[in-house]
């Protein structure tokens, strides 16, 4: 995930640095211009303006300020729980951390719990399923790279869960990476039934039970059914000239393994037009049977600027832009969430991006 931290007080700056360390440095720090003295921070004048600009650029927004200010600042930019970023609010003493928005699909609840443990703070999570110790289907979706369809179904299924209704889980046995989904469901203590695509279609027609169906197929909407569909995963790849197929494949395998998947989970690959004739890259694309898209410098630079992606001076001197893997991956999605930031392997750089 990519994070942005916002603060407007000296105490808030101190806490923001601790939060950034807890996030392994993977966060941009926005500080009010009156106290923004450090070179690496991003100064702002009004939090409402900068929050709006950041709303589609980051996976999570962390505000160290009064909750009322945050609510008024983000209100004009809210769209849907399926697309809005996680929003977290902290007081400047770091006593309380509030999961304010996108607790499940956006991951705010789990990020709140993580930061509270690392900072010794009190996590404030008000989502009914969480406070009752229940794993909601949309939270499961966040954990294992799925997208709930539709938004209305989330409310119906979560309400049923809270009322003590049994929820049935069905896993499409024709789903790519099936065994990996099985492993992840078991890790989350989810009992499920394997079912073929034809049987699922028949089931949907006649069932009235509350059901979660994990599938990549288009099936009829039904009030008591929530579909969880795999999110698109894009692998952005940069490599040195002449890099052999073996090294590129190994880099992709290691990158995917680091986020808990095999390389088969990749839906698409991406790189720079400069790499369009790289035989090793083309061979890996063919071997994995994954489409690969090549983007020009203008498209890559647009994503670098939009998402404030870090750049390599060496790469910039070589091809004209300083980030290939992350930027190319972001070019393939309307709105992306970083699964793995730009990571260096032997002669290869890989970034993984989920489509939100």
WODA-V143031 format. One record per residue. N is the residue number from 1. NEAR is the number of other C-alpha atoms within 12 Angstrom. Layout:
BEGIN
n = <N N>
near = <NEAR NEAR>
END
This chain:
BEGIN
n = <1 2 3 4 5 6 7 8 9 10 11 12 13 14 15 16 17 18 19 20 21 22 23 24 25 26 27 28 29 30 31 32 33 34 35 36 37 38 39 40 41 42 43 44 45 46 47 48 49 50 51 52 53 54 55 56 57 58 59 60 61 62 63 64 65 66 67 68 69 70 71 72 73 74 75 76 77 78 79 80 81 82 83 84 85 86 87 88 89 90 91 92 93 94 95 96 97 98 99 100 101 102 103 104 105 106 107 108 109 110 111 112 113 114 115 116 117 118 119 120 121 122 123 124 125 126 127 128 129 130 131 132 133 134 135 136 137 138 139 140 141 142 143 144 145 146 147 148 149 150 151 152 153 154 155 156 157 158 159 160 161 162 163 164 165 166 167 168 169 170 171 172 173 174 175 176 177 178 179 180 181 182 183 184 185 186 187 188 189 190 191 192 193 194 195 196 197 198 199 200 201 202 203 204 205 206 207 208 209 210 211 212 213 214 215 216 217 218 219 220 221 222 223 224 225 226 227 228 229 230 231 232 233 234 235 236 237 238 239 240 241 242 243 244 245 246 247 248 249 250 251 252 253 254 255 256 257 258 259 260 261 262 263 264 265 266 267 268 269 270 271 272 273 274 275 276 277 278 279 280 281 282 283 284 285 286 287 288 289 290 291 292 293 294 295 296 297 298 299 300 301 302 303 304 305 306 307 308 309 310 311 312 313 314 315 316 317 318 319 320 321 322 323 324 325 326 327 328 329 330 331 332 333 334 335 336 337 338 339 340 341 342 343 344 345 346 347 348 349 350 351 352 353 354 355 356>
near = <35 40 41 41 46 51 44 34 25 23 20 32 34 25 33 40 32 26 43 28 20 22 26 17 20 26 34 36 43 41 38 29 23 17 22 23 18 18 12 14 25 28 26 26 19 23 32 24 22 30 36 25 23 35 34 30 35 35 40 42 48 47 48 42 34 27 24 17 22 34 22 18 27 34 21 17 23 22 17 19 31 33 32 35 43 43 45 45 45 40 33 29 25 31 20 28 40 39 37 38 41 34 36 41 40 41 40 41 40 34 42 42 25 24 35 29 19 21 27 19 23 23 31 29 30 21 28 21 28 27 15 16 13 24 28 37 46 44 33 37 35 35 32 35 36 36 38 39 37 29 25 22 29 35 27 28 38 35 23 28 28 23 16 14 16 19 31 28 32 35 38 34 26 21 26 24 25 25 20 23 36 26 19 25 28 17 14 20 14 23 19 24 22 25 23 21 23 17 21 32 22 14 25 28 18 14 18 16 24 32 35 47 49 45 36 26 24 18 26 20 20 27 25 33 39 40 40 39 33 34 33 30 39 46 55 52 53 48 41 28 21 20 28 22 27 22 27 39 35 26 35 44 28 27 35 31 20 19 26 23 28 26 34 30 37 38 32 36 47 44 44 39 26 27 32 25 19 26 21 28 45 31 23 32 32 17 19 24 17 23 23 34 32 34 33 25 28 22 27 37 30 23 33 28 21 23 36 29 33 27 25 23 14 14 23 18 12 19 26 22 34 31 47 54 48 52 48 47 50 49 38 35 29 18 29 39 40 38 38 34 40 36 31 28 23 21 24 35 39 42 45 50 44 40 32 38>
END
